[in-house]
Amino acid sequence: MDRVGRADTHIHTEYSGFAKLGVLRFPESVTKPEDRVESARKHGFDVICITDHDETAGAFIAQEYAKRYDDIDVVAGEEVTTSDGEIIGLFLTEKIRPGLTVEETVDIIRGQGGLTIAPHPFSFHVYGLNEKIFDIDLDGFEVLNGGHPDRYSNAFAQMVMDKYPGRWAPISASDAHSKFTFGYSWTEFDGSTADDLRKAILHKKTVPRGRTAPVLSEVQWSMEVVIGGQKLMYRSLRGKLPNMEDHSLVDKINSLSNLKKATGIIGGFMYILPPVSFLATMASTFYLNKGAKRMHRDLRRRLDEIEVIMTNPDHRNKPSRG
C-alpha cells in the first residue's frame, strides 16, 4: 500500500469539561467538535480521534459531522480517568464511566471492540499509567505527546518503546485542547482510513512524527479557554446559555451563582493581561524543567526496574494482539 495516512489519536473538544489548578477551575477546551473536523481537513489529516475526558458525546458529534466529507474519518474515543491513571479507548460505541480500575476499563473497551492506548504514560505532571502499562492488555502508548514540552516524559517513553520493539504500537498525538496546539504531532500509517489506522495499530506498524507544541501555542490555548469561558458565563448571566446533553462545561457554568459568574469574568480579564499570562507560562516552564531534571536523576534505576518486570515470565510470555 503506497498511501501514507496521517492521524491524530488524542484530541479534545468543549465536551472535555473543566480542569483544576489549585483553587482555579477553567475549561479544558472551548473548541466545537465540528471545528475540529474542519481544522483537521485544513491540516491534511486523514483520521482524527476525538478523546474527550470521560465523555464521548463530542466524538459522536464530530463523527456524524465528518460524514459530509470523503477525505477524513473520525474515530470515537474517550480519555478515561481510572483509579490507576488515564487510558484512551478508541473505536468506542458508548461512554465508559470513570473511576474504575484500569483492568476493568480495559475489559469494557475490549467489549466494545475498541483499542487501548496509554496517553503520556510516564508523565510526572499529568495522571499517566506509568509502570502499570506492563500489567494490562495495551495496544500502544504515546512516545510523543504534543502537550508535554518537558525533557523527560516523551524521552523516557521512547526509551521504553525502543528497548522492547514490536510489543506496542508507537503513537504520536497532539493532546490538543486548542486550535493553537493542534497539528504539531501525528501518527503515520499505511492507508488513509480509520480501518487502516486500526490495522496499523494492531500490527504495530505506526510511525510517530512531529514535535511538541511550542510554548507560545500553550499561552494562546490558556487565553483561548479563559476568553471562551468568559463568553459562556456572560451568556449564562443573560439567561441565553441553554443546558446541553452530556455537556458538563455548560452544565457547570449554569449551576454557578451570578456572583461567581461575574467574578469569573472579572478574573478572566485579569489573566489575559499580557504580564499575567506570560508570567504564568514562565512559572509552569520553570516547574517542568525542574521536574524533568529531578526525574532524569532516577532514569537508570527506573529502566533497570522495568527490565526486571519485563523479564518476568508472566510479562515475557504475554500474548500480543497484533
ZALUMSE-105371 format. One record per residue (C-alpha): residue number from 1; x, y, z. Coordinates in nm, 3 decimals. Layout:
BEGIN
- NUM  X  Y  Z
...
This chain:
BEGIN
- 1  0.000  0.000  0.000
- 2  0.164  0.325  -0.117
- 3  -0.062  0.579  0.054
- 4  0.069  0.707  0.389
- 5  -0.200  0.849  0.613
- 6  -0.182  1.099  0.897
- 7  -0.378  1.052  1.218
- 8  -0.410  1.232  1.547
- 9  -0.527  0.985  1.810
- 10  -0.571  1.225  2.102
- 11  -0.781  1.542  2.060
- 12  -1.016  1.729  2.293
- 13  -1.325  1.943  2.240
- 14  -1.553  2.158  2.455
- 15  -1.705  1.834  2.587
- 16  -1.394  1.769  2.799
- 17  -1.530  1.972  3.089
- 18  -1.323  2.159  3.348
- 19  -0.964  2.134  3.466
- 20  -0.845  2.221  3.816
- 21  -0.532  2.412  3.907
- 22  -0.533  2.460  4.283
- 23  -0.846  2.660  4.362
- 24  -0.885  2.765  4.000
- 25  -1.118  2.594  3.755
- 26  -1.113  2.655  3.382
- 27  -1.243  2.485  3.066
- 28  -1.023  2.210  2.926
- 29  -1.125  2.322  2.578
- 30  -1.376  2.553  2.413
- 31  -1.338  2.406  2.063
- 32  -1.652  2.269  1.898
- 33  -1.637  1.914  1.758
- 34  -1.731  2.040  1.413
- 35  -1.441  2.286  1.418
- 36  -1.205  2.001  1.500
- 37  -1.308  1.828  1.178
- 38  -1.264  2.142  0.968
- 39  -0.923  2.216  1.120
- 40  -0.803  1.860  1.063
- 41  -0.901  1.877  0.696
- 42  -0.710  2.203  0.654
- 43  -0.402  2.044  0.811
- 44  -0.420  1.744  0.576
- 45  -0.517  1.479  0.831
- 46  -0.689  1.160  0.715
- 47  -0.809  1.040  1.055
- 48  -0.869  1.212  1.387
- 49  -0.973  1.055  1.715
- 50  -1.182  1.269  1.949
- 51  -1.091  1.164  2.303
- 52  -1.260  1.395  2.550
- 53  -1.215  1.344  2.921
- 54  -1.469  1.087  3.042
- 55  -1.710  1.171  2.762
- 56  -1.792  1.054  2.407
- 57  -2.071  1.298  2.311
- 58  -1.833  1.533  2.129
- 59  -1.674  1.242  1.944
- 60  -2.009  1.123  1.811
- 61  -2.100  1.477  1.702
- 62  -1.771  1.509  1.514
- 63  -1.814  1.163  1.364
- 64  -2.158  1.249  1.232
- 65  -2.041  1.587  1.102
- 66  -1.749  1.429  0.913
- 67  -1.986  1.214  0.708
- 68  -2.037  1.509  0.474
- 69  -1.675  1.474  0.358
- 70  -1.493  1.191  0.185
- 71  -1.140  1.295  0.284
- 72  -1.148  1.244  0.660
- 73  -1.259  0.982  0.913
- 74  -1.341  1.046  1.278
- 75  -1.287  0.776  1.540
- 76  -1.494  0.795  1.856
- 77  -1.272  0.768  2.161
- 78  -1.250  0.868  2.524
- 79  -0.970  0.954  2.763
- 80  -1.096  0.766  3.064
- 81  -0.992  0.853  3.418
- 82  -0.929  0.525  3.602
- 83  -0.817  0.469  3.959
- 84  -0.472  0.387  3.816
- 85  -0.429  0.669  3.565
- 86  -0.569  0.778  3.230
- 87  -0.620  0.543  2.937
- 88  -0.760  0.611  2.591
- 89  -1.017  0.385  2.432
- 90  -1.053  0.414  2.053
- 91  -1.329  0.284  1.826
- 92  -1.586  0.306  2.103
- 93  -1.962  0.277  2.072
- 94  -2.061  0.427  2.407
- 95  -1.923  0.622  2.703
- 96  -1.722  0.449  2.974
- 97  -1.771  0.573  3.326
- 98  -1.462  0.694  3.512
- 99  -1.326  0.575  3.844
- 100  -1.293  0.204  3.767
- 101  -0.962  0.021  3.781
- 102  -0.765  0.026  3.459
- 103  -0.817  -0.351  3.422
- 104  -1.195  -0.307  3.443
- 105  -1.178  -0.018  3.197
- 106  -0.971  -0.220  2.950
- 107  -1.227  -0.502  2.966
- 108  -1.505  -0.256  2.881
- 109  -1.305  -0.109  2.592
- 110  -1.242  -0.459  2.457
- 111  -1.611  -0.541  2.500
- 112  -1.689  -0.257  2.260
- 113  -1.433  -0.383  2.012
- 114  -1.203  -0.093  2.095
- 115  -0.829  -0.038  2.111
- 116  -0.632  0.070  2.417
- 117  -0.372  0.348  2.410
- 118  -0.183  0.487  2.708
- 119  -0.157  0.867  2.685
- 120  0.155  1.036  2.828
- 121  0.233  0.714  3.021
- 122  0.542  0.840  3.205
- 123  0.435  1.198  3.271
- 124  0.533  1.338  3.610
- 125  0.276  1.618  3.595
- 126  -0.030  1.450  3.438
- 127  -0.212  1.138  3.557
- 128  -0.039  0.870  3.347
- 129  -0.036  0.492  3.396
- 130  0.342  0.471  3.445
- 131  0.461  0.111  3.506
- 132  0.101  -0.006  3.507
- 133  0.125  -0.026  3.128
- 134  0.319  -0.351  3.169
- 135  0.029  -0.518  3.351
- 136  -0.257  -0.453  3.111
- 137  -0.371  -0.551  2.762
- 138  -0.235  -0.244  2.583
- 139  -0.218  -0.184  2.208
- 140  0.009  0.118  2.212
- 141  0.131  0.418  2.403
- 142  0.234  0.772  2.325
- 143  0.605  0.818  2.273
- 144  0.533  1.175  2.168
- 145  0.261  1.373  2.339
- 146  0.239  1.721  2.190
- 147  0.131  1.876  2.518
- 148  0.443  1.761  2.707
- 149  0.727  2.003  2.635
- 150  0.934  1.882  2.933
- 151  1.252  1.691  2.853
- 152  1.163  1.374  3.037
- 153  0.811  1.239  2.971
- 154  0.833  1.175  2.597
- 155  1.203  1.088  2.604
- 156  1.154  0.817  2.864
- 157  0.851  0.676  2.680
- 158  1.062  0.650  2.364
- 159  1.339  0.472  2.558
- 160  1.094  0.210  2.679
- 161  0.949  0.164  2.330
- 162  1.298  0.129  2.180
- 163  1.402  -0.124  2.445
- 164  1.106  -0.354  2.366
- 165  1.038  -0.307  1.993
- 166  0.730  -0.465  1.844
- 167  0.546  -0.506  2.173
- 168  0.329  -0.194  2.140
- 169  0.235  0.046  1.863
- 170  0.432  0.372  1.896
- 171  0.195  0.667  1.893
- 172  0.243  1.040  1.842
- 173  -0.055  1.262  1.920
- 174  -0.121  1.628  1.987
- 175  -0.334  1.600  2.301
- 176  -0.470  1.925  2.159
- 177  -0.715  2.121  2.371
- 178  -0.700  2.418  2.136
- 179  -0.670  2.505  1.770
- 180  -0.334  2.659  1.859
- 181  -0.182  2.332  1.985
- 182  -0.307  2.111  1.701
- 183  -0.106  1.990  1.402
- 184  0.243  1.968  1.551
- 185  0.244  1.592  1.612
- 186  0.080  1.298  1.440
- 187  0.099  0.925  1.367
- 188  0.166  0.793  1.017
- 189  0.020  0.465  0.891
- 190  -0.026  0.276  0.567
- 191  -0.356  0.372  0.407
- 192  -0.592  0.662  0.473
- 193  -0.899  0.536  0.657
- 194  -0.993  0.470  1.017
- 195  -0.989  0.097  0.942
- 196  -0.635  0.128  0.803
- 197  -0.529  0.306  1.122
- 198  -0.684  0.032  1.332
- 199  -0.493  -0.236  1.141
- 200  -0.167  -0.041  1.170
- 201  -0.205  -0.012  1.548
- 202  -0.287  -0.380  1.586
- 203  0.010  -0.481  1.371
- 204  0.242  -0.229  1.544
- 205  0.312  -0.059  1.210
- 206  0.258  0.302  1.317
- 207  0.523  0.574  1.282
- 208  0.532  0.867  1.527
- 209  0.605  1.206  1.371
- 210  0.624  1.573  1.465
- 211  0.718  1.762  1.778
- 212  0.566  1.913  2.088
- 213  0.362  2.229  2.054
- 214  0.564  2.549  2.113
- 215  0.529  2.736  2.439
- 216  0.359  3.028  2.265
- 217  0.078  2.799  2.149
- 218  0.024  2.690  2.510
- 219  -0.011  3.057  2.609
- 220  -0.261  3.104  2.328
- 221  -0.455  2.798  2.447
- 222  -0.476  2.929  2.804
- 223  -0.604  3.265  2.681
- 224  -0.848  3.095  2.444
- 225  -1.012  2.889  2.720
- 226  -1.027  3.188  2.955
- 227  -1.192  3.409  2.694
- 228  -1.420  3.125  2.586
- 229  -1.520  3.064  2.945
- 230  -1.593  3.433  2.991
- 231  -1.823  3.432  2.690
- 232  -2.012  3.131  2.822
- 233  -2.051  3.288  3.167
- 234  -2.175  3.612  3.011
- 235  -2.433  3.423  2.807
- 236  -2.537  3.234  3.118
- 237  -2.576  3.559  3.313
- 238  -2.813  3.680  3.044
- 239  -3.006  3.352  3.052
- 240  -2.901  3.265  2.697
- 241  -2.695  2.953  2.761
- 242  -2.926  2.651  2.740
- 243  -2.818  2.326  2.900
- 244  -2.690  2.065  2.657
- 245  -2.698  1.688  2.691
- 246  -2.370  1.543  2.824
- 247  -2.208  1.888  2.818
- 248  -2.051  1.915  3.165
- 249  -1.889  2.252  3.091
- 250  -2.219  2.423  3.012
- 251  -2.396  2.246  3.297
- 252  -2.131  2.360  3.545
- 253  -2.141  2.723  3.430
- 254  -2.520  2.734  3.452
- 255  -2.503  2.592  3.804
- 256  -2.284  2.879  3.928
- 257  -2.434  3.170  4.115
- 258  -2.448  3.501  3.930
- 259  -2.186  3.637  4.169
- 260  -1.942  3.358  4.080
- 261  -2.006  3.411  3.710
- 262  -1.937  3.782  3.741
- 263  -1.625  3.713  3.949
- 264  -1.506  3.463  3.689
- 265  -1.548  3.716  3.410
- 266  -1.350  3.980  3.602
- 267  -1.082  3.728  3.697
- 268  -1.053  3.625  3.334
- 269  -0.981  3.983  3.229
- 270  -0.703  3.998  3.487
- 271  -0.546  3.677  3.350
- 272  -0.544  3.774  2.983
- 273  -0.346  4.089  3.051
- 274  -0.008  4.003  2.889
- 275  0.210  4.022  3.203
- 276  -0.009  3.778  3.397
- 277  -0.048  3.512  3.127
- 278  0.318  3.519  3.034
- 279  0.432  3.511  3.396
- 280  0.210  3.207  3.447
- 281  0.371  3.042  3.146
- 282  0.721  3.119  3.274
- 283  0.632  2.969  3.611
- 284  0.497  2.650  3.453
- 285  0.805  2.621  3.229
- 286  1.031  2.654  3.534
- 287  0.832  2.384  3.713
- 288  0.856  2.145  3.414
- 289  1.230  2.199  3.373
- 290  1.291  2.143  3.741
- 291  1.076  1.830  3.743
- 292  1.247  1.689  3.435
- 293  1.590  1.728  3.597
- 294  1.467  1.550  3.906
- 295  1.322  1.262  3.703
- 296  1.640  1.225  3.495
- 297  1.842  1.159  3.810
- 298  1.634  0.846  3.865
- 299  1.621  0.736  3.500
- 300  1.873  0.449  3.507
- 301  1.725  0.291  3.819
- 302  1.377  0.311  3.668
- 303  1.489  0.144  3.344
- 304  1.653  -0.134  3.544
- 305  1.334  -0.193  3.741
- 306  1.135  -0.209  3.417
- 307  1.383  -0.466  3.286
- 308  1.310  -0.683  3.592
- 309  0.938  -0.651  3.525
- 310  0.970  -0.734  3.156
- 311  1.193  -1.039  3.211
- 312  0.935  -1.189  3.442
- 313  0.787  -1.491  3.257
- 314  0.432  -1.362  3.308
- 315  0.520  -1.049  3.110
- 316  0.762  -1.204  2.861
- 317  0.505  -1.462  2.753
- 318  0.210  -1.229  2.746
- 319  0.046  -1.271  2.402
- 320  0.030  -0.983  2.156
- 321  -0.299  -0.893  1.988
- 322  -0.113  -0.796  1.671
